[in-house]
Amino acid sequence: MRFRHRAAAGFATLLLPFAGLVGLASPAQAATSATATYAKTQDWGSGFEGKWTVKNTGTTTLSSWTVEWDFPSGTSVTSAWDADVTSSGSHWTAKNKSWNGTLAPGASVTFGFNGSGSGSPANCKLNGGSCDGGTTEPGDSAPSAPGTPTASGITDTSVKLSWSAATDDKGVKNYDVLRDGAKVATVTTTSYTDTGLTKGTDYSYSVQARDTADQTGPVSGSVRVRTTGGTTEPPPTGDKVKLGYFTEWGVYGRNYHVKNLVTSGTASKITHINYAFGNVKNGQCTVDDTYAAYDKAYTADQSVSGTADTWDQPLRGNFNQLRQLKAKYPHIKVLYSFGGWTYSGGFGQAAQNAAAFAKSCKAVVEDPRWADVFDGIDIDWEYPNACGLTCDTSGPAAFKNLSQALRAEFGPDYLVTAAITADGSSGGKIDAADYGGAAQYLDWYNVMTYDYFGAFDKDGPTAPHSPLTSYPGIPQDGFNSADAIAKLKAKGVPAKKLLLGIGFYGRGWTGVTQSAPGGSATGAAPGTYEAGIEDYKILKNSCPATGTIAGTAYAHCGSNWWSYDTPATIAGKMSWAKNQGLGGAFFWEFSGDTANGELATAIDSGLK
């Protein structure tokens, strides 16, 4: 997708240069009534993001906190926020700010840092005592991770969990049971039945062992559970996929949020959401904008649930809003999409060790804080063994190998999909990679049947950017949906694994005098966010369609010439998709639609 450029985001937290951090006072009190837990929230190979959570587990107010730990040689803090951090050799100390030191009973606070290297904290102390709320015992190792829980006896409101025991040099005392990353119980056995759950709701469970000194070990793998029964909204009718992309950066300049899917009526008309985009760095999947993804706080009126986020809740941002959306619309599945036009440059390195890449992606998608949010992964590699923003030389087998590794890592219960080129020309991008061979490992392809023509060719000729079929005078043979779908079928991709792509935007030129396609131009027409591109919700009023060609609409107004899909042309495309036996349709992206979701409605109606 040519125009997926990440908007500059204003972050609410300030990354402080390490050199400017102030010194610390001595610990104020013993830590027998508080805990400090660490999580590595991002890892890009040469560096990482870490976060500590301090929680008052006692019955009296905590007036200040100081966390200490050791890093191995080569690992260090480079910047930090919400705490003052200093070091003495490999020993690191973090003290509360003036505004976040006081913790009432049960309250918690989180501070974070960016680090270099690859080490993990050791020898943690909180206010001079154990970070687990007990005393520190030198030479006493923390327990191992328990086995990943298995779920049984699932009902409308309960589930039984069982896991294999952890090991410890001095004995395991008990286990913390975590639901969606938050502790819900501490038990002495290797099983637990969680009750009081909501019907038809997704949950994620993991466990963590404690030893006799109250030291906690690593968190186990997570298991996803969906309770039976219950739904508040009917799903769309029919068996076709109706998928839309939700952009992470849309919460900024576009002011488009998950709740807009509810207020527009769109949520009841789609089956899947691709959350775009995770980044691909150093051969690994990683969260891109952590603030938008899981830190941004929503007020009650902005929230899907109508409940305001609190400063100390374990998950906020888009991920929490998607969780709330799935509770209200249980039929919706959410996939985490990695790559896109801007971030596809990392796939070449990822393909060199596809198994390690797949493992890193699984770790992001299944992070215990939001494992219940995502039902699968989408890979948007633009383009394997061909040129996009950069040129890839991974070879024709790289995409198939990457797809195979993802399926092996994620298994049969997750969706694994890919957005792919729609270049149906002879010797074009579809011919550059083994899309036919990779299809066996994927649930479907999002075939990007748009962006064929646009003001990236500033002189024209004007042409519809998403032609369904060819037409006399088309600037490039094979640049249309029908040819792309036919070529993929010929390569052995089943029709039911192909989704037709729809753009919720137009592409346009200026300096155009000819109304019919094929006219010359002088450059890109003005656009709200980028020259040559405009949302449908704007174009339908600012430059209404004046004609149709090859199954899509075009408009000539003044000296500007635009092409875009309308509800009428979408109806025609959906009819064609059904006749071709396709698996459904997808669109880029939600915020281009009208406030009442008329384009999403047209897709839903056309695929019934």
C-alpha positions in Angstrom: 0.0 0.0 0.0 1.9 3.0 -1.3 0.8 5.6 1.1 1.2 3.9 4.5 3.6 6.5 6.0 3.6 6.6 9.8 2.5 10.0 11.1 4.7 11.7 13.6 3.3 10.9 17.0 3.3 13.1 20.0 4.1 10.9 23.0 2.7 11.6 26.4 5.8 10.3 28.2 9.1 12.1 28.0 12.2 10.1 27.4 14.9 11.8 29.6 18.5 11.7 28.7 20.4 9.6 31.1 23.0 12.2 31.8 20.4 14.6 33.1 19.0 12.2 35.7 19.4 13.3 39.3 20.9 11.4 42.2 19.0 9.4 44.7 18.4 9.5 48.4 18.7 6.4 50.6 15.8 4.0 50.8 13.0 5.3 52.9 11.5 2.1 54.4 11.7 -1.7 54.2 9.8 -3.4 51.4 8.0 -6.1 53.3 4.6 -4.7 52.0 5.4 -3.9 48.4 6.6 -5.7 45.3 8.5 -4.7 42.1 8.1 -6.7 38.9 10.0 -6.3 35.6 8.9 -6.8 32.0 10.8 -6.4 28.8 8.1 -4.7 26.6 10.2 -4.4 23.4 13.4 -5.9 22.0 15.0 -4.8 18.8 18.2 -6.8 19.1 20.8 -4.2 20.0 18.4 -2.5 22.5 15.2 -2.9 24.3 12.4 -1.2 26.4 11.9 -2.3 30.0 9.3 -1.4 32.5 9.1 -1.9 36.3 5.8 -2.0 38.3 5.9 -1.2 42.0 2.8 -2.2 43.9 1.8 -1.6 47.5 0.7 -5.0 48.8 0.4 -3.9 52.4 -2.2 -2.2 54.5 -0.5 1.2 55.0 0.4 3.9 52.5 3.9 3.7 51.0 5.5 7.2 51.0 8.4 6.5 48.6 10.1 3.7 46.7 13.5 2.9 45.4 14.2 -0.1 43.1 17.7 -1.5 42.7 19.0 -4.1 40.3 22.2 -5.3 38.6 22.7 -5.6 34.8 25.4 -7.8 33.3 28.3 -6.2 31.6 27.3 -4.6 28.2 23.7 -3.9 29.3 22.8 -0.4 30.5 20.0 2.2 30.7 20.2 4.9 28.1 17.0 6.9 28.9 14.2 6.7 31.4 10.8 8.1 32.3 8.6 8.4 35.5 11.7 7.7 37.8 15.1 9.1 38.5 17.7 6.5 37.5 21.4 6.4 38.3 24.1 3.8 38.3 27.3 2.7 40.0 29.1 0.3 37.7 26.7 -2.4 36.9 24.3 -1.6 39.8 21.3 0.5 38.9 19.0 2.5 41.2 15.6 4.0 40.4 13.8 6.4 42.7 10.3 7.8 42.5 9.5 11.2 41.1 8.1 13.8 43.5 4.6 13.1 42.1 4.5 9.3 42.1 6.1 8.2 45.3 3.0 7.9 47.4 1.1 4.6 46.9 -2.0 3.8 48.8 -2.7 0.1 49.7 -3.3 -1.9 46.6 -2.1 0.9 44.3 0.8 0.5 41.8 3.0 2.7 39.6 5.0 1.9 36.5 8.3 3.5 35.3 10.2 2.6 32.2 13.5 2.9 30.4 15.2 2.3 27.1 18.3 0.1 27.3 21.2 -1.1 25.2 22.5 -4.6 25.2 20.6 -7.8 25.8 20.9 -8.6 29.5 18.1 -9.0 32.2 17.9 -7.5 35.7 19.2 -9.5 38.6 19.4 -9.1 42.4 16.4 -6.8 42.6 15.7 -4.9 45.8 12.8 -2.7 46.7 13.4 -0.2 49.5 16.3 -2.4 50.7 14.3 -5.6 50.8 13.1 -8.3 48.4 11.2 -7.2 45.3 8.8 -10.0 46.1 7.8 -8.5 49.4 10.0 -10.8 51.5 13.6 -10.8 52.6 16.6 -11.2 50.2 18.5 -14.4 50.5 21.9 -14.3 48.9 22.5 -17.4 46.7 18.8 -18.3 46.6 17.9 -18.7 42.9 14.4 -17.7 41.6 12.2 -20.6 40.5 11.8 -21.7 36.9 8.8 -21.0 34.7 5.9 -23.4 35.2 4.5 -25.2 32.2 2.0 -23.4 29.9 -1.5 -23.9 31.4 -4.0 -26.1 29.8 -7.7 -25.3 29.9 -10.6 -27.7 30.6 -14.2 -27.6 31.9 -14.9 -24.3 30.1 -18.4 -23.0 30.9 -20.2 -19.7 30.4 -18.6 -18.3 33.5 -15.6 -20.5 34.5 -12.6 -22.4 33.4 -10.3 -25.0 35.0 -6.5 -24.5 34.5 -3.7 -27.0 35.0 0.0 -26.7 34.6 3.3 -28.6 35.2 5.3 -27.7 38.2 8.2 -25.2 38.3 11.5 -26.2 39.9 13.5 -24.3 42.5 16.8 -25.0 44.4 15.0 -24.5 47.8 11.4 -25.4 46.9 8.4 -23.8 45.3 5.9 -22.3 47.8 3.0 -21.4 45.5 1.9 -20.0 42.1 0.4 -16.7 41.0 -2.4 -17.2 38.4 -2.5 -14.3 35.9 -5.6 -13.5 33.8 -4.8 -11.0 31.0 -1.5 -10.2 32.7 -3.1 -9.4 36.1 -2.9 -11.7 39.2 -6.3 -13.2 40.1 -5.2 -15.9 42.6 -2.3 -17.5 44.4 -2.5 -21.3 44.9 -0.3 -24.0 46.3 -1.3 -26.6 43.8 -0.8 -26.8 40.0 -4.4 -26.2 39.2 -7.0 -23.5 39.6 -10.6 -22.9 38.6 -11.4 -19.3 37.7 -15.0 -18.3 38.2 -17.2 -15.2 37.7 -16.2 -14.8 34.1 -18.4 -13.2 31.3 -20.2 -15.3 28.7 -18.7 -15.5 25.2 -15.5 -13.6 26.2 -11.8 -14.2 25.4 -9.3 -14.5 28.3 -5.6 -15.2 28.4 -4.0 -17.2 31.3 -0.4 -17.7 32.5 1.2 -18.7 35.8 4.3 -17.7 37.8 6.0 -19.6 40.6 7.1 -18.3 44.0 9.8 -19.9 46.1 10.1 -20.1 49.9 11.7 -16.7 50.0 8.8 -15.2 47.9 11.0 -14.8 44.8 9.0 -15.0 41.6 10.3 -16.7 38.5 9.6 -16.1 34.8 6.0 -16.1 33.6 4.8 -19.3 31.8 3.5 -19.3 28.3 -0.1 -18.3 28.0 -3.3 -20.2 27.0 -6.2 -18.4 25.4 -9.7 -19.3 26.6 -13.1 -18.3 25.3 -16.1 -18.8 27.6 -19.2 -20.3 26.1 -22.5 -18.6 25.4 -23.4 -14.9 25.3 -23.3 -12.3 22.6 -24.5 -8.7 22.6 -24.4 -8.0 18.9 -25.4 -10.3 16.0 -22.5 -11.1 13.6 -22.7 -10.3 9.9 -24.6 -12.8 7.8 -22.9 -15.1 5.3 -19.5 -16.9 5.3 -17.4 -14.3 3.6 -14.5 -12.5 5.2 -15.1 -8.7 5.6 -11.9 -7.2 6.9 -10.7 -3.7 7.6 -7.4 -2.2 8.5 -7.1 -0.1 11.7 -4.1 2.2 11.7 -2.1 2.7 14.9 -1.3 6.3 14.0 -4.9 7.2 13.2 -5.5 8.1 16.8 -3.4 11.3 16.3 -4.1 13.6 13.3 -7.0 11.6 12.1 -8.6 11.4 15.5 -10.0 8.0 14.6 -10.4 5.5 17.5 -11.7 2.0 18.0 -15.0 3.5 19.4 -15.6 5.0 15.9 -16.2 1.4 14.7 -19.1 1.3 17.1 -20.6 4.8 16.5 -20.5 4.3 12.7 -22.2 1.0 12.9 -19.2 -0.7 11.1 -18.4 -3.1 13.9 -21.6 -5.2 13.3 -20.7 -5.4 9.5 -17.2 -6.7 9.6 -15.7 -10.0 10.6 -12.0 -9.2 11.0 -9.6 -6.3 11.8 -6.0 -6.0 10.9 -4.2 -3.8 13.4 -1.5 -1.9 11.4 1.4 -1.9 11.8 3.9 -3.7 13.9 7.5 -3.0 12.9 10.1 -5.5 11.7 13.6 -4.6 13.1 16.7 -6.7 13.3 14.9 -9.7 12.0 12.2 -9.5 14.7 8.6 -8.4 15.1 8.2 -5.5 17.5 5.5 -3.1 18.7 6.0 0.2 16.8 4.3 3.0 18.8 3.9 1.7 22.3 2.0 4.8 23.5 -0.8 4.4 21.0 -0.7 0.7 21.3 -1.0 0.2 25.0 -0.3 3.4 27.0 -2.7 6.0 25.8 -5.5 6.7 28.3 -9.1 7.0 27.2 -11.8 8.9 29.0 -15.2 7.4 29.5 -16.8 9.1 26.6 -13.9 8.0 24.3 -14.0 4.4 25.4 -15.9 1.5 23.8 -17.0 0.3 27.2 -17.9 3.8 28.5 -15.4 3.4 31.4 -12.4 5.6 31.8 -8.9 4.2 31.9 -7.1 4.6 35.2 -3.4 5.5 35.5 -2.5 2.2 37.1 -4.4 -0.3 35.0 -2.2 -2.9 33.3 -3.4 -2.2 29.7 -4.6 0.9 28.0 -4.4 2.3 24.5 -5.7 0.7 21.3 -5.1 -2.8 22.5 -7.5 -2.3 25.5 -10.0 -0.7 23.3 -9.9 -3.6 20.9 -10.4 -5.9 23.9 -13.5 -4.0 24.8 -14.7 -4.1 21.2 -14.4 -7.9 21.1 -16.4 -8.1 24.3 -19.2 -6.2 22.7 -18.9 -7.9 19.3 -17.6 -11.4 20.0 -17.6 -12.4 16.3 -14.8 -10.0 15.4 -11.3 -11.5 15.1 -8.3 -9.2 15.3 -4.9 -9.8 13.6 -1.7 -8.0 14.3 -0.3 -6.8 11.0 3.5 -6.4 10.6 5.3 -4.5 7.9 3.5 -2.3 5.4 5.0 0.1 2.9 7.2 1.8 5.4 8.3 -1.2 7.5 8.9 -3.9 4.8 12.6 -3.2 4.7 13.1 -5.5 7.7 11.7 -8.7 6.1 14.8 -9.5 4.1 16.8 -10.0 7.3 13.8 -11.8 8.9 13.8 -14.3 6.0 17.4 -15.3 6.7 16.2 -16.9 10.0 12.5 -17.4 9.5 12.1 -19.6 12.6 13.6 -17.0 14.9 11.5 -14.3 13.2 8.3 -16.4 13.7 9.2 -16.9 17.4 9.7 -13.2 18.0 6.3 -12.5 16.3 4.6 -15.1 18.5 6.1 -13.4 21.6 4.6 -10.0 20.6 1.2 -11.4 19.7 1.0 -13.5 22.8 2.4 -11.0 25.3 0.5 -11.8 28.5 -0.8 -8.3 28.7 -2.8 -8.5 25.5 -2.8 -12.2 24.4 -6.6 -12.3 24.4 -6.8 -9.4 22.0 -5.2 -11.0 18.9 -6.4 -14.0 17.0 -3.6 -14.2 14.5 -0.9 -12.4 12.5 -0.8 -10.7 9.1 2.4 -10.2 7.2 2.5 -7.2 4.8 5.8 -7.6 3.0 6.0 -5.1 0.1 7.5 -6.8 -1.7 9.4 -10.2 -1.5 12.2 -10.5 -4.1 11.0 -7.3 -5.7 11.0 -3.5 -5.2 8.8 -1.3 -3.0 10.1 1.5 -0.9 13.4 -0.5 -1.0 14.4 -3.4 -3.2 14.5 -7.0 -1.8 16.8 -9.7 -3.1 15.7 -12.6 -0.8 14.9 -14.9 -3.7 11.7 -16.4 -4.8 11.5 -19.0 -2.0 11.9 -16.5 0.9 8.2 -15.7 1.2 7.1 -19.3 1.2 9.8 -20.2 3.8 8.6 -17.3 6.0 5.0 -18.3 5.7 5.9 -21.9 6.6 7.8 -20.8 9.7 4.9 -18.7 10.9 2.4 -21.5 10.6 4.8 -23.9 12.4 5.2 -21.4 15.3 1.6 -20.2 15.6 0.0 -23.6 14.9 -3.4 -24.4 13.5 -5.5 -22.4 16.0 -4.2 -18.9 15.0 -5.0 -17.1 11.8 -1.9 -16.5 9.6 -2.5 -14.3 6.6 -0.6 -12.0 4.2 -1.2 -8.8 2.2 0.3 -9.3 -1.2 0.9 -7.5 -4.5 -1.8 -7.4 -7.1 0.6 -6.9 -10.0 -0.8 -9.2 -12.6 1.6 -8.2 -15.4 3.8 -10.7 -17.1 7.0 -11.1 -15.2 5.7 -8.7 -12.5 5.7 -8.9 -8.7 3.3 -11.9 -8.5 5.9 -13.8 -10.6 8.8 -12.8 -8.3 7.8 -14.9 -5.3 6.2 -18.3 -4.7 2.8 -17.2 -3.7 1.3 -20.5 -4.9 3.6 -22.5 -2.7 3.1 -20.3 0.4 -0.7 -20.4 0.2 -0.8 -23.9 1.9 0.4 -22.3 5.1 -1.9 -19.2 5.1 -5.6 -18.8 5.8 -5.9 -16.1 3.0 -4.3 -13.4 1.0 -5.3 -9.8 1.1 -4.7 -9.0 -2.6 -3.9 -5.2 -2.7 -6.0 -4.5 -5.8 -5.6 -0.7 -5.7 -2.8 1.8 -6.1 -2.2 0.7 -9.6 -2.1 4.2 -11.0 -1.7 7.6 -9.3 0.1 10.9 -9.1 3.4 9.2 -8.3 3.4 9.5 -12.1 2.9 13.2 -11.9 2.2 13.8 -15.7 -0.4 11.1 -15.9 -2.1 9.7 -17.9 -5.0 9.8 -15.5 -6.3 6.4 -14.7 -8.4 4.7 -12.0 -6.2 3.5 -9.2 -8.4 0.4 -8.5 -9.7 -0.9 -11.9 -11.6 -4.2 -11.6 -10.9 -5.1 -15.2 -8.7 -3.9 -18.0 -10.0 -1.3 -20.5 -8.9 0.2 -23.8 -6.1 2.6 -23.1 -5.1 1.3 -19.7 -1.6 2.5 -19.1 -0.2 -0.9 -18.0 -1.3 -4.4 -19.0 -2.0 -6.6 -16.0 -2.6 -3.7 -13.6 -6.2 -4.6 -12.7 -8.0 -6.9 -10.2 -9.2 -9.5 -12.7 -5.8 -10.2 -14.1 -4.2 -10.4 -10.6 -6.8 -12.8 -9.3 -6.5 -14.9 -12.4 -2.8 -15.1 -12.1 -2.9 -16.2 -8.5 -5.5 -18.9 -9.3 -3.2 -20.1 -12.1 -0.4 -20.5 -9.6 -2.6 -22.8 -7.4 -4.0 -20.4 -4.9 -7.6 -21.5 -4.0 -10.2 -18.8 -4.8 -11.5 -19.0 -1.2 -8.1 -17.9 0.0 -8.2 -14.7 -2.0 -9.8 -11.4 -0.7 -10.4 -8.5 -3.0 -9.0 -5.2 -1.9 -10.9 -2.0 -1.7 -9.5 1.5 -1.1 -11.5 3.8 1.1 -9.7 6.7 -0.5 -9.0 8.2 -3.9 -5.9 9.1 -5.9 -5.9 12.3 -7.9 -4.0 14.6 -10.2 -4.2 18.4 -10.8 -3.7 20.4 -14.0 -6.1 18.1 -15.8 -8.5 19.4 -18.6 -9.8 16.1 -19.9 -12.8 14.5 -18.1 -12.3 11.0 -19.4 -9.4 8.8 -18.2 -6.2 9.2 -20.2 -5.6 12.9 -19.8 -2.3 14.6 -19.0 -1.6 16.3 -15.7 0.9 18.6 -14.0 1.2 16.9 -10.6 -0.7 15.6 -7.6 -4.0 17.0 -6.5 -4.1 18.6 -3.0 -4.9 16.1 -0.2 -5.6 16.6 3.5 -2.7 14.4 4.7 -0.7 13.8 1.5 -0.8 15.2 -2.0 -2.5 13.0 -4.5 -4.6 11.1 -1.9 -7.9 11.9 -0.2 -10.4 10.1 1.9 -13.7 9.0 0.3 -15.6 10.8 3.0 -14.1 14.1 1.7 -14.2 13.3 -2.0 -17.9 12.3 -2.1 -18.8 15.9 -1.4 -15.8 17.9 -2.7 -15.5 16.1 -6.0 -18.5 13.9 -6.7 -18.1 11.1 -9.3 -18.7 12.1 -12.9 -18.3 8.7 -14.5 -17.2 5.1 -14.2 -14.7 2.9 -15.9 -13.5 -0.6 -15.4 -15.8 -1.1 -12.4 -14.7 2.0 -10.5 -15.6 5.7 -10.4 -13.8 8.8 -11.4 -14.4 12.5 -11.0 -13.3 15.7 -12.8 -13.8 18.9 -10.9 -12.0 22.1 -11.9 -8.5 21.1 -12.8 -8.5 18.1 -10.5 -9.2 14.5 -11.5 -9.8 11.7 -8.9 -10.7 8.0 -9.0 -12.3 6.2 -6.1 -14.8 3.6 -5.2 -18.4 4.5 -4.2 -21.1 2.3 -2.7 -22.4 1.6 -6.2 -19.0 0.5 -7.6 -18.3 -1.6 -4.4 -21.6 -3.4 -5.0 -20.4 -4.3 -8.5 -17.0 -5.5 -7.2 -18.6 -7.6 -4.4 -20.9 -9.3 -7.0 -17.8 -10.0 -9.1 -15.9 -11.4 -6.1 -18.8 -13.8 -5.2 -19.0 -15.0 -8.8 -15.3 -15.7 -8.7 -15.7 -17.7 -5.5 -13.4 -15.4 -3.5 -13.2 -15.7 0.2 -14.4 -12.1 0.7 -13.0 -8.6 0.7 -10.8 -6.3 2.8 -10.3 -2.5 2.8 -7.7 0.1 3.6 -8.7 1.7 6.0 -11.6 2.5 8.4 -11.0 6.2 8.8 -11.6 7.0 5.1 -15.2 6.0 5.4 -18.1 8.2 6.3 -19.3 8.7 9.9 -22.1 6.2 9.2 -19.9 3.7 7.5 -21.5 3.6 4.1 -18.6 1.9 2.3 -18.3 -0.8 4.9 -22.1 -1.2 4.6 -21.7 -1.7 0.9 -19.2 -4.4 1.3 -21.3 -6.2 3.9 -24.4 -6.0 1.8 -22.6 -7.0 -1.4 -21.2 -10.2 0.1 -24.4 -11.5 1.6 
